[in-house]
């Protein structure tokens, strides 16, 4: 019996362990930290041996294969030891893909991937398809392969989840865009991060489809260097394309083969220029799957925004509070600021991933009146924006409650309080979801 060891006891790791158990492997799970109660319960229900609070080498280095959770860096000491011992390391996505015959739509990108993934899932559900949602969103893909039966999967894949894929293949692959992000995990080299994103196109064949933004410079610059056999379908707001999607006369036009679908931009449920791109990518995927135009139009006009992504929380004394906690990089915050029409009290800060804030200068100058930092180390933010908004208009806070209280003191009727932090959440919070929920809770308690 082959031995599979899973490193990491979160959603991805426990899902992988359950799949390994279902497939008859000798399985063991190890986590350096604490495993959440929900996951401990799952491991015990499935009778999967595990450890937490440290790694036992003698129980790990005898593995035939390691499934590594995406949150664990490739240079973690135990990962290095496994490599030095010649043990093959794969991701949950690679492992689950071996046992899954469903058609897979896979989405990656620095921004917009959660919205695009959720939109495509909603569209497929409306079309009556038997579809699962997984990857970086929802239930573990491996757990679904172990316990459910779907004809289609819509998978959001981060660069970390793509790092250890080898034979996995998408039927439809989408790259929403590529901007600098997570460079601390890629030796601070942009080309390494770009290569990780393009792994989504591995193993694709001529009858598969690759959907991408032709307005995104980094994607286009790297397109010719990477051999992609799949049919290429671009989406753009700048030109017209014979196949793919473009904008003309306030309409989005989608063409795949002989088939065409169009829709007025004002009918789209999601506002903002960035969401036109997300809607285009989803519409192309729908056309590739032969979903009828009425279902595509209805889905794109009735979709509800994703939690923690430009989510309107409450309006208090004519001050609108918006939760965009998922904006963990500069580009995402740029989009959030760009679509604001009211004066902004901007909440920013957290674990900096090597951010260059200068690209936000013009937007901050024209839109932001006050900055409230919510993070342990805010020096870089002060340095970047003090000259623009003035020293006395930047405040430091160290919890969601303190931050929201300060915002309510400085905001005036007609303002918007925008949590769009530019940074990871791990200095003060467990995750961007935890940050967003604590923010919403604090707003409701005002």
PAVOKE-56942 format. One line per field, with one value per residue (C-alpha): x, y, z; residue in three letters; residue number from 1. Coordinates in Angstrom, 3 decimals, m for minus. Layout:
// PAVOKE-56942
east: X,... .
north: Y,... .
up: Z,... .
aa: ala,... .
i: NUM,... .
END
This chain:
// PAVOKE-56942
east: 0.000,1.444,1.881,0.618,1.593,m0.349,1.349,m1.146,m4.449,m6.744,m9.463,m7.028,m4.999,m7.915,m9.743,m6.622,m6.327,m9.968,m9.423,m6.262,m8.228,m11.115,m8.591,m7.044,m3.718,m1.915,m2.422,m1.010,m1.518,0.943,0.593,3.218,0.486,m2.910,m5.592,m9.056,m11.734,m13.857,m10.923,m9.897,m13.458,m13.311,m9.972,m11.348,m14.588,m12.584,m10.127,m7.121,m4.016,m2.668,m0.396,m0.314,2.106,5.140,6.390,7.645,10.304,10.008,6.281,6.786,10.020,8.717,6.075,5.855,4.363,3.661,0.576,1.552,m1.071,m0.783,m0.151,3.141,6.097,8.292,11.328,9.789,12.341,10.182,9.395,13.157,13.819,11.211,12.824,16.313,14.943,13.673,9.984,7.702,5.665,2.329,m0.584,m4.154,m5.186,m2.743,m3.804,m7.565,m7.208,m5.963,m9.343,m11.618,m13.043,m15.252,m14.737,m12.749,m12.900,m9.877,m9.377,m6.275,m5.042,m3.791,m7.245,m10.807,m10.406,m12.890,m15.554,m14.994,m15.046,m18.250,m19.857,m19.073,m20.322,m23.580,m23.921,m23.351,m25.886,m28.455,m27.803,m28.766,m25.287,m24.158,m21.262,m18.906,m17.069,m13.606,m9.901,m9.253,m12.969,m15.683,m15.183,m11.908,m11.749,m10.175,m12.947,m15.597,m13.854,m13.827,m17.440,m19.503,m20.014,m19.938,m19.849,m18.135,m15.898,m15.212,m11.904,m10.262,m6.518,m3.933,m0.308,0.486,m1.993,m0.451,3.152,2.998,0.796,2.361,m0.202,m3.371,m5.250,m7.885,m10.457,m10.968,m8.214,m8.663,m6.022,m7.845,m4.660,m1.133,0.198,2.968,1.735,3.121,6.632,7.960,7.123,8.879,12.381,11.076,11.258,8.271,9.159,8.814,5.343,4.308,5.500,3.464,0.317,0.871,1.093,m2.708,m2.226,m0.057,m1.089,m3.857,m4.733,m6.044,m9.706,m9.288,m9.736,m7.487,m9.315,m7.190,m7.201,m5.465,m5.369,m3.071,0.521,2.225,m0.024,0.546,4.286,4.616,2.085,4.551,7.181,4.839,3.637,m0.132,m1.876,m5.363,m7.641,m6.963,m9.962,m9.050,m11.279,m10.610,m12.108,m9.658,m10.108,m12.363,m11.424,m12.735,m13.066,m13.490,m15.145,m14.974,m16.899,m18.653,m21.344,m21.897,m22.395,m20.342,m20.060,m18.971,m18.052,m17.053,m16.982,m20.106,m21.995,m22.500,m24.013,m24.325,m25.505,m25.682,m22.984,m25.566,m27.416,m24.412,m25.008,m21.440,m20.312,m16.823,m14.449,m12.728,m16.042,m16.676,m13.529,m14.788,m18.196,m16.538,m14.412,m17.501,m19.544,m16.828,m16.720,m20.505,m20.376,m17.609,m19.949,m22.828,m24.945,m27.765,m27.692,m30.729,m29.121,m25.848,m27.640,m29.857,m26.888,m24.684,m27.528,m28.672,m25.368,m24.776,m21.320,m18.848,m18.409,m15.333,m15.131,m16.555,m19.360,m21.683,m22.115,m24.277,m25.017,m24.867,m25.631,m25.214,m21.719,m21.461,m19.174,m17.665,m15.834,m13.169,m10.985,m10.094,m8.051,m4.732,m2.566,m2.075,m3.842,m7.018,m7.070,m6.580,m9.798,m11.669,m10.606,m11.146,m14.864,m15.659,m17.718,m17.854,m15.015,m13.128,m11.967,m9.591,m8.616,m5.278,m2.505,m1.545,1.296,3.072,4.118,6.702,4.076,4.849,2.206,3.221,0.737,m2.064,m0.851,m3.192,m6.247,m5.420,m4.946,m8.350,m10.476,m9.086,m9.549,m8.356,m6.337,m6.853,m4.118,m5.023,m1.818,1.183,3.698,2.335,5.548,5.550,1.965,2.787,5.842,3.839,0.822,1.597,2.571,m0.697,m3.342,m1.327,0.287,m2.678,m5.054,m3.354,m4.201,m2.872,m5.197,m4.551,m7.922,m11.098,m13.117,m10.574,m10.298,m14.051,m14.471,m11.804,m13.434,m16.823,m15.197,m13.534,m16.169,m18.832,m22.253,m21.771,m18.430,m17.594,m15.474,m13.596,m11.713,m9.418,m6.204,m3.592,m1.961,m2.283,m4.187,m1.847,m0.422,m3.721,m6.161,m6.380,m7.318,m8.829,m12.262,m11.634,m10.569,m13.690,m16.049,m14.508,m14.838,m18.515,m19.174,m17.530,m19.634,m22.843,m21.832,m21.427 .
north: 0.000,3.386,5.984,9.546,12.198,15.462,18.595,21.149,20.569,23.209,22.900,21.782,19.353,17.617,17.292,15.668,13.295,12.201,11.538,9.529,7.463,6.854,5.722,3.179,4.837,4.561,8.239,10.527,14.290,16.603,20.288,22.520,24.620,23.991,22.237,23.819,21.899,21.371,19.685,17.604,16.279,15.410,13.583,11.563,10.742,9.433,7.651,9.433,9.530,13.064,15.251,18.969,21.391,19.911,17.444,13.919,13.154,9.371,9.561,11.889,10.914,7.365,8.770,7.676,11.071,14.314,16.471,20.006,22.571,25.864,27.991,26.206,27.877,25.710,26.615,25.448,23.185,20.021,20.577,20.902,17.680,15.815,17.100,16.116,12.613,12.454,12.395,13.761,16.780,17.625,20.000,19.095,20.131,17.693,14.880,15.380,15.808,12.196,10.882,13.379,12.989,16.119,19.028,21.730,25.513,26.903,30.570,32.359,35.952,38.571,40.184,39.313,35.554,35.025,37.179,35.521,32.030,32.757,34.290,31.247,28.866,30.868,30.842,27.061,26.459,28.602,26.528,23.411,21.859,19.517,21.710,21.892,24.989,24.623,25.400,28.660,29.111,27.005,23.335,21.529,20.179,16.917,16.461,16.901,14.387,11.949,12.402,13.903,13.395,16.415,16.667,20.089,21.945,25.659,26.046,29.229,28.535,30.721,30.676,28.654,25.957,25.850,25.567,21.787,20.763,18.559,16.386,18.306,19.738,22.443,22.185,25.958,28.060,31.737,34.281,37.445,39.570,39.488,42.239,42.055,40.034,37.446,38.218,37.302,33.654,33.896,35.153,38.689,37.850,38.767,36.172,33.365,34.576,34.878,31.309,30.065,31.702,30.273,26.734,26.820,26.212,23.073,19.988,21.816,20.469,22.015,21.497,23.239,27.012,29.646,32.881,35.928,39.735,41.169,44.602,43.169,43.984,41.311,38.527,39.600,40.055,36.438,34.828,34.191,32.662,29.940,27.196,27.051,24.629,25.609,27.908,31.493,33.707,37.248,39.796,43.528,46.980,48.686,47.092,44.735,41.054,38.488,35.827,36.467,39.544,43.305,46.512,48.575,51.277,50.577,46.885,43.812,41.589,37.936,35.759,32.095,30.261,31.305,32.074,35.598,37.145,40.832,42.726,46.383,47.211,48.965,45.626,43.957,43.305,44.284,47.892,49.219,48.755,45.764,43.916,44.345,42.233,39.621,39.503,39.127,36.183,34.486,35.112,33.595,30.494,30.274,30.454,27.807,25.554,26.263,27.955,29.925,33.729,34.247,32.283,34.211,37.593,36.678,35.375,38.402,40.784,39.059,37.934,39.087,40.480,38.237,38.704,40.836,42.189,45.766,44.559,47.335,46.817,49.647,53.324,55.178,58.920,58.984,57.438,54.238,51.489,49.132,45.877,45.118,43.051,40.735,43.564,42.189,43.890,47.352,46.561,45.395,48.575,50.613,49.135,49.769,53.422,53.944,53.130,55.394,58.510,59.896,61.314,58.340,57.561,54.772,51.907,50.442,48.317,44.839,42.567,44.345,42.017,44.380,46.882,49.818,52.356,55.014,53.730,54.844,58.451,60.035,58.185,59.044,62.689,62.876,60.583,60.151,62.715,60.633,57.428,55.163,52.519,49.126,47.150,46.629,48.402,51.445,53.403,52.665,53.913,57.157,57.594,56.995,59.230,61.853,64.405,63.775,63.762,65.617,64.221,65.116,63.099,59.723,57.741,54.449,51.822,48.257,46.480,46.495,48.080,50.888,51.470,51.727,54.035,56.382,56.286,57.184,60.186,61.570,60.687,63.223,62.787,61.873,60.090,56.438,54.437,51.925,48.957,48.075,47.239,46.578,44.114,40.581,40.234,38.024,40.667,41.294,38.716,35.021,35.708,38.363,36.815,37.240,40.865,41.548,39.954,41.821,45.055,44.360,43.466,46.712,48.728,47.077,47.902,51.625 .
up: 0.000,m1.029,1.700,1.225,3.751,3.726,5.055,6.418,8.220,6.705,4.027,1.318,3.455,5.148,1.810,0.313,3.289,2.899,m0.821,m0.052,2.493,0.028,m2.617,m0.237,0.591,3.906,4.842,7.543,8.043,9.794,10.700,12.332,13.954,15.499,13.438,13.694,15.632,12.491,10.724,13.753,13.824,10.113,10.490,13.417,11.602,8.645,11.022,9.533,11.770,12.262,14.363,15.085,16.740,14.987,12.345,13.175,10.556,10.963,10.083,7.107,5.365,4.712,2.327,m1.310,m2.123,m0.258,m0.788,0.306,1.285,m0.666,2.436,3.165,1.391,m0.869,1.261,4.579,6.370,6.232,2.535,1.861,3.810,1.770,m1.444,m0.221,0.405,m3.176,m2.242,m4.962,m3.752,m5.348,m4.658,m3.733,m7.267,m8.885,m6.507,m6.970,m10.741,m11.017,m9.883,m11.605,m15.105,m14.944,m17.344,m15.540,m15.911,m14.047,m13.209,m11.966,m11.936,m9.513,m9.249,m10.177,m9.958,m7.086,m8.765,m12.166,m10.612,m8.670,m11.758,m13.940,m11.219,m10.987,m14.790,m14.971,m12.180,m14.020,m17.150,m15.170,m15.201,m12.397,m11.239,m8.252,m6.982,m5.446,m5.327,m3.517,m2.796,m1.188,m0.304,m1.004,m4.570,m3.304,m0.727,m3.429,m5.711,m2.753,m1.677,m4.542,m8.256,m10.594,m14.401,m14.231,m11.812,m11.655,m9.817,m8.581,m8.487,m6.759,m7.899,m4.721,m5.778,m9.253,m7.996,m7.626,m10.565,m13.268,m15.106,m14.152,m17.143,m17.476,m20.301,m20.118,m18.499,m17.661,m16.614,m15.527,m15.312,m13.845,m11.586,m8.966,m5.961,m3.517,m4.765,m1.311,m2.228,m5.626,m4.699,m5.404,m9.134,m11.263,m13.926,m11.340,m10.366,m14.049,m14.739,m11.769,m13.157,m16.652,m15.201,m15.514,m19.275,m18.821,m20.810,m22.700,m26.160,m29.393,m28.481,m25.088,m24.649,m23.087,m22.152,m21.293,m21.078,m24.127,m22.407,m19.708,m20.666,m18.554,m19.883,m23.510,m23.032,m21.844,m24.171,m27.008,m24.694,m23.469,m25.799,m25.558,m27.930,m26.788,m28.776,m27.606,m26.811,m25.671,m23.929,m24.283,m23.719,m26.091,m29.522,m31.470,m31.744,m34.276,m31.526,m27.789,m26.246,m26.717,m25.993,m28.665,m28.323,m24.599,m25.315,m24.550,m27.638,m27.292,m30.284,m30.126,m33.445,m35.388,m32.208,m30.881,m27.750,m26.860,m23.819,m22.690,m20.102,m17.916,m17.572,m15.890,m12.182,m11.278,m11.756,m12.476,m15.383,m13.745,m13.485,m17.212,m17.688,m15.199,m16.920,m20.344,m19.177,m17.722,m20.887,m23.109,m20.859,m21.155,m24.953,m25.104,m23.087,m25.538,m22.873,m24.512,m24.695,m22.452,m19.606,m20.039,m19.993,m17.025,m15.033,m15.679,m14.772,m11.537,m9.967,m6.367,m5.446,m3.623,0.132,0.984,m2.567,m2.734,m0.463,0.753,4.496,5.894,5.471,8.802,8.935,5.129,5.377,3.301,4.678,2.054,2.811,0.184,2.530,m0.362,m1.919,m0.653,m3.285,m4.790,m8.063,m6.313,m4.205,m7.407,m8.837,m5.586,m5.451,m9.170,m8.997,m5.988,m6.711,m3.132,m0.954,0.548,4.074,3.113,5.429,4.368,5.903,7.085,6.059,3.197,0.340,m1.145,m2.358,m4.646,m3.616,m6.151,m8.776,m6.424,m6.075,m8.636,m7.320,m3.710,m4.714,m6.436,m4.238,m0.694,2.082,5.077,5.525,8.541,8.806,10.277,10.690,12.926,10.667,8.846,8.188,4.452,4.080,5.919,3.713,0.519,1.218,3.879,1.237,m0.647,2.121,4.801,7.939,10.165,7.945,8.470,11.602,13.009,14.503,15.612,15.567,13.480,16.308,16.874,13.131,12.504,15.541,14.130,10.649,12.111,13.864,10.704,8.057,7.113,5.489,1.821,2.402,1.848,4.311,2.168,3.623,0.697,2.522,m0.239,2.143,3.514,6.787,8.809,11.149,12.991,11.575,10.685,7.050,4.787,5.580,9.317,8.692,6.588,9.116,12.052,10.063,9.311,12.937,14.100,11.622,12.877,16.459,15.763 .
aa: unk,unk,unk,unk,unk,unk,unk,unk,unk,unk,unk,unk,unk,unk,unk,unk,unk,unk,unk,unk,unk,unk,unk,unk,unk,unk,unk,unk,unk,unk,unk,unk,unk,unk,unk,unk,unk,unk,unk,unk,unk,unk,unk,unk,unk,unk,unk,unk,unk,unk,unk,unk,unk,unk,unk,unk,unk,unk,unk,unk,unk,unk,unk,unk,unk,unk,unk,unk,unk,unk,unk,unk,unk,unk,unk,unk,unk,unk,unk,unk,unk,unk,unk,unk,unk,unk,unk,unk,unk,unk,unk,unk,unk,unk,unk,unk,unk,unk,unk,unk,unk,unk,unk,unk,unk,unk,unk,unk,unk,unk,unk,unk,unk,unk,unk,unk,unk,unk,unk,unk,unk,unk,unk,unk,unk,unk,unk,unk,unk,unk,unk,unk,unk,unk,unk,unk,unk,unk,unk,unk,unk,unk,unk,unk,unk,unk,unk,unk,unk,unk,unk,unk,unk,unk,unk,unk,unk,unk,unk,unk,unk,unk,unk,unk,unk,unk,unk,unk,unk,unk,unk,unk,unk,unk,unk,unk,unk,unk,unk,unk,unk,unk,unk,unk,unk,unk,unk,unk,unk,unk,unk,unk,unk,unk,unk,unk,unk,unk,unk,unk,unk,unk,unk,unk,unk,unk,unk,unk,unk,unk,unk,unk,unk,unk,unk,unk,unk,unk,unk,unk,unk,unk,unk,unk,unk,unk,unk,unk,unk,unk,unk,unk,unk,unk,unk,unk,unk,unk,unk,unk,unk,unk,unk,unk,unk,unk,unk,unk,unk,unk,unk,unk,unk,unk,unk,unk,unk,unk,unk,unk,unk,unk,unk,unk,unk,unk,unk,unk,unk,unk,unk,unk,unk,unk,unk,unk,unk,unk,unk,unk,unk,unk,unk,unk,unk,unk,unk,unk,unk,unk,unk,unk,unk,unk,unk,unk,unk,unk,unk,unk,unk,unk,unk,unk,unk,unk,unk,unk,unk,unk,unk,unk,unk,unk,unk,unk,unk,unk,unk,unk,unk,unk,unk,unk,unk,unk,unk,unk,unk,unk,unk,unk,unk,unk,unk,unk,unk,unk,unk,unk,unk,unk,unk,unk,unk,unk,unk,unk,unk,unk,unk,unk,unk,unk,unk,unk,unk,unk,unk,unk,unk,unk,unk,unk,unk,unk,unk,unk,unk,unk,unk,unk,unk,unk,unk,unk,unk,unk,unk,unk,unk,unk,unk,unk,unk,unk,unk,unk,unk,unk,unk,unk,unk,unk,unk,unk,unk,unk,unk,unk,unk,unk,unk,unk,unk,unk,unk,unk,unk,unk,unk,unk,unk,unk,unk,unk,unk,unk,unk,unk,unk,unk,unk,unk,unk,unk,unk,unk,unk,unk,unk,unk,unk,unk,unk,unk,unk,unk,unk,unk,unk,unk,unk,unk,unk,unk .
i: 1,2,3,4,5,6,7,8,9,10,11,12,13,14,15,16,17,18,19,20,21,22,23,24,25,26,27,28,29,30,31,32,33,34,35,36,37,38,39,40,41,42,43,44,45,46,47,48,49,50,51,52,53,54,55,56,57,58,59,60,61,62,63,64,65,66,67,68,69,70,71,72,73,74,75,76,77,78,79,80,81,82,83,84,85,86,87,88,89,90,91,92,93,94,95,96,97,98,99,100,101,102,103,104,105,106,107,108,109,110,111,112,113,114,115,116,117,118,119,120,121,122,123,124,125,126,127,128,129,130,131,132,133,134,135,136,137,138,139,140,141,142,143,144,145,146,147,148,149,150,151,152,153,154,155,156,157,158,159,160,161,162,163,164,165,166,167,168,169,170,171,172,173,174,175,176,177,178,179,180,181,182,183,184,185,186,187,188,189,190,191,192,193,194,195,196,197,198,199,200,201,202,203,204,205,206,207,208,209,210,211,212,213,214,215,216,217,218,219,220,221,222,223,224,225,226,227,228,229,230,231,232,233,234,235,236,237,238,239,240,241,242,243,244,245,246,247,248,249,250,251,252,253,254,255,256,257,258,259,260,261,262,263,264,265,266,267,268,269,270,271,272,273,274,275,276,277,278,279,280,281,282,283,284,285,286,287,288,289,290,291,292,293,294,295,296,297,298,299,300,301,302,303,304,305,306,307,308,309,310,311,312,313,314,315,316,317,318,319,320,321,322,323,324,325,326,327,328,329,330,331,332,333,334,335,336,337,338,339,340,341,342,343,344,345,346,347,348,349,350,351,352,353,354,355,356,357,358,359,360,361,362,363,364,365,366,367,368,369,370,371,372,373,374,375,376,377,378,379,380,381,382,383,384,385,386,387,388,389,390,391,392,393,394,395,396,397,398,399,400,401,402,403,404,405,406,407,408,409,410,411,412,413,414,415,416,417,418,419,420,421,422,423,424,425,426,427,428,429,430,431,432,433,434,435,436,437,438,439,440,441,442,443,444,445,446 .
END
